[in-house]
Amino acid sequence: MLLAINANNTNTKFSVYDGERAIGEWRQRTSAQRTGDEHAVWLLQLMQLEGIEPKSIAGAIIATAVPQALFNLRRLCTRYLDCEPVVIGEEGCDLGIEVLATPPVGADRIANTVGAGVMYPGRAMVVIDFGTATTFDVVDEDGNYRGGVIAPGINLSLEALHNSTALLPRVIVEKPDHVIGTDTVACMHSGVYWGYVGLIEGIVGRVKSEFGRPMGVVSTGGLAPLFEGVTEVFEHLAPDITMRGLVEIYARSTHG
């Protein structure tokens, strides 16, 4: 079995795969200060609750957008799972694709690219990842990374509204019932939510126009379900595209 770890700026996702099937998934808040021992106490108990024996883990792969967290995640793998992890961006990691952009490119964005190539072979795709930042990754028909767009995440926008104004409260992200708000909170919900819908539609339209060939669009990330059904931009919702990419990269790196 394989342990795939994706450490983003906000959360770190741990998934155990049996072949191409995820049999356990867990998240924790990303922290560079959390030690390998602390990771192990938390993760190994959760694995055992799902009936997954730590000794059954034969390999691991790590993608991280937080370099300071890598040491302790690697320590988790080497000390408690007895395996040296494949790390995106390090020697020995075989992506199996070309990265046709100026490095560095985020490890999660590379994993999204490989995942898109696996899930939608032969199609050019835009992968929109709703995380701390909202990223748009452009994947060509051969599965290569061609570049993309990075925009502030929706939660960052809400925090900026609250922190930079005297009277606007902190609000959670939710789909408003109406575009025209009748109180401050409703106005904030509408501005951020429908503003993001407009951002998504505008950027995807410009990407497709510049790329010049037919493209599919897939969404992923924790907030992706919030935008289902409100725009025709998305063809698919693929919550596991990043982890599927990690599984494929591990296979390419260890089996050629």
C-alpha positions as a Markdown table, in Angstrom:
| # | Residue | x | y | z |
|---|---|---|---|---|
| 1 | Met | 0.0 | 0.0 | 0.0 |
| 2 | Leu | 1.0 | 3.6 | -0.6 |
| 3 | Leu | 0.8 | 6.6 | 1.6 |
| 4 | Ala | 0.3 | 9.8 | -0.4 |
| 5 | Ile | 0.8 | 13.2 | 1.5 |
| 6 | Asn | -0.2 | 16.6 | 0.0 |
| 7 | Ala | 0.8 | 19.4 | 2.3 |
| 8 | Asn | -0.7 | 22.7 | 1.3 |
| 9 | Asn | -0.6 | 26.1 | 3.0 |
| 10 | Thr | -3.8 | 25.4 | 5.1 |
| 11 | Asn | -4.3 | 21.7 | 5.4 |
| 12 | Thr | -2.3 | 18.5 | 4.9 |
| 13 | Lys | -4.1 | 15.5 | 3.4 |
| 14 | Phe | -2.9 | 11.9 | 4.0 |
| 15 | Ser | -4.3 | 9.2 | 1.8 |
| 16 | Val | -3.6 | 5.4 | 1.8 |
| 17 | Tyr | -4.0 | 3.8 | -1.5 |
| 18 | Asp | -4.4 | 0.1 | -2.3 |
| 19 | Gly | -3.5 | 0.2 | -6.0 |
| 20 | Glu | -5.6 | 3.0 | -7.4 |
| 21 | Arg | -8.2 | 2.9 | -4.7 |
| 22 | Ala | -8.1 | 5.2 | -1.7 |
| 23 | Ile | -8.9 | 3.2 | 1.4 |
| 24 | Gly | -8.3 | 5.9 | 4.0 |
| 25 | Glu | -8.2 | 9.7 | 3.9 |
| 26 | Trp | -7.5 | 12.2 | 6.7 |
| 27 | Arg | -6.7 | 15.9 | 7.0 |
| 28 | Gln | -4.9 | 18.0 | 9.6 |
| 29 | Arg | -3.9 | 21.7 | 9.8 |
| 30 | Thr | -0.5 | 22.2 | 8.2 |
| 31 | Ser | 2.2 | 23.1 | 10.7 |
| 32 | Ala | 5.9 | 23.2 | 10.2 |
| 33 | Gln | 6.3 | 22.9 | 14.0 |
| 34 | Arg | 4.5 | 19.5 | 14.2 |
| 35 | Thr | 7.2 | 16.8 | 14.7 |
| 36 | Gly | 7.4 | 13.5 | 13.0 |
| 37 | Asp | 6.5 | 11.8 | 16.3 |
| 38 | Glu | 3.3 | 14.0 | 16.5 |
| 39 | His | 2.4 | 13.1 | 12.9 |
| 40 | Ala | 2.8 | 9.4 | 13.8 |
| 41 | Val | 0.7 | 9.5 | 17.0 |
| 42 | Trp | -2.1 | 11.1 | 15.1 |
| 43 | Leu | -1.9 | 9.2 | 11.8 |
| 44 | Leu | -1.1 | 5.7 | 13.0 |
| 45 | Gln | -4.1 | 5.7 | 15.3 |
| 46 | Leu | -6.4 | 6.8 | 12.5 |
| 47 | Met | -5.1 | 4.2 | 10.2 |
| 48 | Gln | -5.7 | 1.5 | 12.8 |
| 49 | Leu | -9.3 | 2.7 | 13.4 |
| 50 | Glu | -9.8 | 2.0 | 9.7 |
| 51 | Gly | -8.2 | -1.4 | 10.0 |
| 52 | Ile | -5.1 | -0.4 | 8.1 |
| 53 | Glu | -1.9 | -1.8 | 9.5 |
| 54 | Pro | 1.1 | 0.6 | 9.4 |
| 55 | Lys | 3.3 | -2.4 | 8.4 |
| 56 | Ser | 1.3 | -2.7 | 5.2 |
| 57 | Ile | 2.6 | 0.6 | 3.9 |
| 58 | Ala | 5.3 | -0.2 | 1.3 |
| 59 | Gly | 6.0 | 3.3 | 0.0 |
| 60 | Ala | 5.2 | 7.0 | 0.4 |
| 61 | Ile | 5.1 | 10.1 | -1.7 |
| 62 | Ile | 5.1 | 13.7 | -0.5 |
| 63 | Ala | 4.1 | 16.9 | -2.3 |
| 64 | Thr | 4.4 | 20.1 | -0.2 |
| 65 | Ala | 3.9 | 23.8 | -0.7 |
| 66 | Val | 5.4 | 24.4 | 2.7 |
| 67 | Pro | 9.1 | 23.4 | 2.5 |
| 68 | Gln | 9.6 | 23.8 | 6.3 |
| 69 | Ala | 7.1 | 21.0 | 6.9 |
| 70 | Leu | 9.0 | 18.5 | 4.7 |
| 71 | Phe | 11.6 | 17.4 | 7.3 |
| 72 | Asn | 9.0 | 16.1 | 9.8 |
| 73 | Leu | 6.8 | 14.5 | 7.1 |
| 74 | Arg | 9.8 | 12.7 | 5.9 |
| 75 | Arg | 10.7 | 11.7 | 9.4 |
| 76 | Leu | 7.2 | 10.2 | 9.8 |
| 77 | Cys | 7.8 | 8.0 | 6.7 |
| 78 | Thr | 11.4 | 6.9 | 7.5 |
| 79 | Arg | 11.0 | 6.2 | 11.3 |
| 80 | Tyr | 7.4 | 5.0 | 11.6 |
| 81 | Leu | 6.7 | 3.5 | 8.2 |
| 82 | Asp | 10.2 | 2.3 | 7.4 |
| 83 | Cys | 10.2 | 3.8 | 3.9 |
| 84 | Glu | 12.1 | 6.6 | 2.2 |
| 85 | Pro | 9.4 | 8.8 | 0.5 |
| 86 | Val | 9.5 | 10.0 | -3.1 |
| 87 | Val | 9.4 | 13.8 | -2.8 |
| 88 | Ile | 8.1 | 16.0 | -5.7 |
| 89 | Gly | 10.9 | 18.1 | -7.0 |
| 90 | Glu | 13.7 | 16.0 | -5.6 |
| 91 | Glu | 16.2 | 13.7 | -7.4 |
| 92 | Gly | 14.6 | 10.3 | -8.2 |
| 93 | Cys | 11.2 | 11.7 | -8.7 |
| 94 | Asp | 10.1 | 10.9 | -12.3 |
| 95 | Leu | 7.1 | 13.1 | -13.3 |
| 96 | Gly | 6.8 | 11.5 | -16.7 |
| 97 | Ile | 5.7 | 14.9 | -18.2 |
| 98 | Glu | 7.4 | 18.1 | -19.3 |
| 99 | Val | 7.1 | 21.2 | -17.2 |
| 100 | Leu | 7.0 | 23.9 | -19.9 |
| 101 | Ala | 7.2 | 26.9 | -17.5 |
| 102 | Thr | 9.9 | 28.7 | -15.6 |
| 103 | Pro | 10.6 | 26.8 | -12.3 |
| 104 | Pro | 9.8 | 26.6 | -9.5 |
| 105 | Val | 6.2 | 25.3 | -10.0 |
| 106 | Gly | 4.3 | 24.2 | -7.0 |
| 107 | Ala | 4.3 | 20.5 | -6.2 |
| 108 | Asp | 0.5 | 20.3 | -5.9 |
| 109 | Arg | 0.2 | 22.0 | -9.3 |
| 110 | Ile | 2.5 | 19.3 | -10.8 |
| 111 | Ala | 0.4 | 16.6 | -9.2 |
| 112 | Asn | -2.8 | 18.2 | -10.6 |
| 113 | Thr | -1.2 | 18.1 | -14.0 |
| 114 | Val | -0.3 | 14.4 | -13.8 |
| 115 | Gly | -3.7 | 13.6 | -12.3 |
| 116 | Ala | -5.4 | 15.3 | -15.2 |
| 117 | Gly | -3.4 | 13.4 | -17.7 |
| 118 | Val | -4.4 | 10.1 | -16.0 |
| 119 | Met | -8.0 | 10.9 | -15.6 |
| 120 | Tyr | -8.6 | 12.7 | -19.0 |
| 121 | Pro | -6.0 | 11.2 | -21.3 |
| 122 | Gly | -5.4 | 12.9 | -24.6 |
| 123 | Arg | -7.4 | 16.0 | -23.6 |
| 124 | Ala | -6.2 | 19.5 | -23.0 |
| 125 | Met | -7.5 | 20.6 | -19.5 |
| 126 | Val | -7.7 | 23.5 | -17.2 |
| 127 | Val | -7.5 | 22.3 | -13.6 |
| 128 | Ile | -9.0 | 24.8 | -11.1 |
| 129 | Asp | -7.9 | 24.2 | -7.5 |
| 130 | Phe | -9.8 | 26.0 | -4.8 |
| 131 | Gly | -7.3 | 26.1 | -2.0 |
| 132 | Thr | -5.6 | 28.9 | 0.0 |
| 133 | Ala | -5.0 | 30.3 | -3.4 |
| 134 | Thr | -7.2 | 29.6 | -6.4 |
| 135 | Thr | -5.0 | 28.1 | -9.1 |
| 136 | Phe | -5.7 | 27.5 | -12.8 |
| 137 | Asp | -3.3 | 24.9 | -14.3 |
| 138 | Val | -3.1 | 24.4 | -18.0 |
| 139 | Val | -2.4 | 20.9 | -19.2 |
| 140 | Asp | -1.9 | 20.1 | -22.9 |
| 141 | Glu | -3.1 | 17.1 | -24.9 |
| 142 | Asp | 0.2 | 15.2 | -24.1 |
| 143 | Gly | -0.3 | 15.8 | -20.3 |
| 144 | Asn | 2.4 | 18.4 | -20.1 |
| 145 | Tyr | 2.2 | 21.5 | -17.8 |
| 146 | Arg | 1.9 | 24.6 | -19.9 |
| 147 | Gly | 1.6 | 27.3 | -17.2 |
| 148 | Gly | -1.4 | 28.8 | -15.4 |
| 149 | Val | -2.9 | 31.5 | -13.2 |
| 150 | Ile | -2.8 | 32.1 | -9.5 |
| 151 | Ala | -5.5 | 34.2 | -7.8 |
| 152 | Pro | -6.2 | 34.9 | -4.1 |
| 153 | Gly | -8.3 | 32.2 | -2.5 |
| 154 | Ile | -11.9 | 33.0 | -1.6 |
| 155 | Asn | -11.1 | 32.8 | 2.2 |
| 156 | Leu | -8.2 | 35.1 | 1.8 |
| 157 | Ser | -10.5 | 37.7 | 0.1 |
| 158 | Leu | -13.0 | 37.4 | 3.0 |
| 159 | Glu | -10.2 | 37.8 | 5.6 |
| 160 | Ala | -8.8 | 40.9 | 3.7 |
| 161 | Leu | -12.3 | 42.5 | 3.7 |
| 162 | His | -12.5 | 42.0 | 7.5 |
| 163 | Asn | -9.0 | 42.9 | 8.4 |
| 164 | Ser | -8.7 | 46.0 | 6.2 |
| 165 | Thr | -12.0 | 47.6 | 7.2 |
| 166 | Ala | -13.4 | 49.0 | 10.5 |
| 167 | Leu | -17.0 | 47.8 | 10.2 |
| 168 | Leu | -17.1 | 44.7 | 8.0 |
| 169 | Pro | -17.4 | 41.5 | 10.0 |
| 170 | Arg | -15.7 | 38.1 | 9.5 |
| 171 | Val | -18.0 | 35.8 | 7.6 |
| 172 | Ile | -17.9 | 32.3 | 6.3 |
| 173 | Val | -18.1 | 31.3 | 2.6 |
| 174 | Glu | -21.5 | 30.3 | 1.4 |
| 175 | Lys | -23.6 | 30.6 | -1.7 |
| 176 | Pro | -26.0 | 33.6 | -1.3 |
| 177 | Asp | -29.7 | 33.3 | -2.2 |
| 178 | His | -29.7 | 36.6 | -4.1 |
| 179 | Val | -27.1 | 38.7 | -5.9 |
| 180 | Ile | -28.5 | 41.9 | -4.4 |
| 181 | Gly | -27.8 | 41.8 | -0.7 |
| 182 | Thr | -30.1 | 43.6 | 1.8 |
| 183 | Asp | -27.7 | 43.7 | 4.7 |
| 184 | Thr | -23.9 | 44.0 | 5.2 |
| 185 | Val | -23.3 | 40.2 | 5.5 |
| 186 | Ala | -25.4 | 39.4 | 2.5 |
| 187 | Cys | -23.6 | 42.0 | 0.5 |
| 188 | Met | -20.3 | 40.5 | 1.4 |
| 189 | His | -21.4 | 37.0 | 0.6 |
| 190 | Ser | -22.7 | 38.1 | -2.8 |
| 191 | Gly | -19.7 | 40.2 | -3.7 |
| 192 | Val | -17.2 | 37.5 | -2.9 |
| 193 | Tyr | -19.2 | 34.5 | -4.2 |
| 194 | Trp | -20.5 | 36.0 | -7.4 |
| 195 | Gly | -17.2 | 37.9 | -7.9 |
| 196 | Tyr | -15.4 | 34.5 | -7.9 |
| 197 | Val | -17.9 | 33.1 | -10.3 |
| 198 | Gly | -17.1 | 36.0 | -12.6 |
| 199 | Leu | -13.3 | 35.5 | -12.0 |
| 200 | Ile | -13.6 | 31.9 | -12.9 |
| 201 | Glu | -15.6 | 32.4 | -16.1 |
| 202 | Gly | -13.4 | 35.3 | -17.2 |
| 203 | Ile | -10.1 | 33.6 | -16.7 |
| 204 | Val | -11.2 | 30.3 | -18.2 |
| 205 | Gly | -12.5 | 32.1 | -21.2 |
| 206 | Arg | -9.3 | 34.0 | -21.7 |
| 207 | Val | -7.2 | 30.8 | -21.2 |
| 208 | Lys | -9.2 | 28.9 | -23.8 |
| 209 | Ser | -8.9 | 31.8 | -26.3 |
| 210 | Glu | -5.2 | 32.1 | -25.8 |
| 211 | Phe | -4.6 | 28.3 | -25.9 |
| 212 | Gly | -6.5 | 28.2 | -29.2 |
| 213 | Arg | -7.7 | 24.6 | -29.0 |
| 214 | Pro | -10.6 | 22.7 | -27.3 |
| 215 | Met | -10.1 | 22.3 | -23.6 |
| 216 | Gly | -12.0 | 20.6 | -20.7 |
| 217 | Val | -12.3 | 22.2 | -17.3 |
| 218 | Val | -12.1 | 20.3 | -14.0 |
| 219 | Ser | -12.4 | 21.7 | -10.5 |
| 220 | Thr | -10.9 | 20.4 | -7.2 |
| 221 | Gly | -10.1 | 21.5 | -3.7 |
| 222 | Gly | -12.1 | 22.0 | -0.6 |
| 223 | Leu | -14.3 | 24.8 | -1.8 |
| 224 | Ala | -14.9 | 23.3 | -5.3 |
| 225 | Pro | -18.4 | 21.8 | -4.4 |
| 226 | Leu | -19.6 | 25.3 | -3.5 |
| 227 | Phe | -19.5 | 26.3 | -7.2 |
| 228 | Glu | -21.2 | 23.3 | -8.6 |
| 229 | Gly | -24.2 | 24.1 | -10.7 |
| 230 | Val | -23.8 | 27.8 | -10.8 |
| 231 | Thr | -21.7 | 28.1 | -14.0 |
| 232 | Glu | -21.3 | 26.1 | -17.1 |
| 233 | Val | -17.6 | 26.4 | -17.1 |
| 234 | Phe | -17.0 | 23.2 | -15.1 |
| 235 | Glu | -17.3 | 19.8 | -16.8 |
| 236 | His | -16.2 | 17.8 | -13.9 |
| 237 | Leu | -15.6 | 17.9 | -10.2 |
| 238 | Ala | -12.6 | 15.7 | -9.3 |
| 239 | Pro | -11.8 | 16.0 | -5.6 |
| 240 | Asp | -9.1 | 13.3 | -5.8 |
| 241 | Ile | -7.2 | 14.6 | -8.9 |
| 242 | Thr | -4.2 | 15.7 | -6.9 |
| 243 | Met | -3.8 | 12.4 | -5.0 |
| 244 | Arg | -4.3 | 10.4 | -8.2 |
| 245 | Gly | -1.4 | 12.4 | -9.6 |
| 246 | Leu | 0.8 | 11.6 | -6.7 |
| 247 | Val | -0.1 | 7.9 | -7.0 |
| 248 | Glu | 0.9 | 8.0 | -10.7 |
| 249 | Ile | 4.1 | 9.9 | -10.0 |
| 250 | Tyr | 5.1 | 7.3 | -7.4 |
| 251 | Ala | 4.5 | 4.5 | -9.9 |
| 252 | Arg | 6.6 | 6.3 | -12.5 |
| 253 | Ser | 9.4 | 7.0 | -10.1 |
| 254 | Thr | 9.6 | 3.4 | -8.7 |
| 255 | His | 8.8 | 1.2 | -11.7 |
| 256 | Gly | 10.0 | 3.3 | -14.6 |
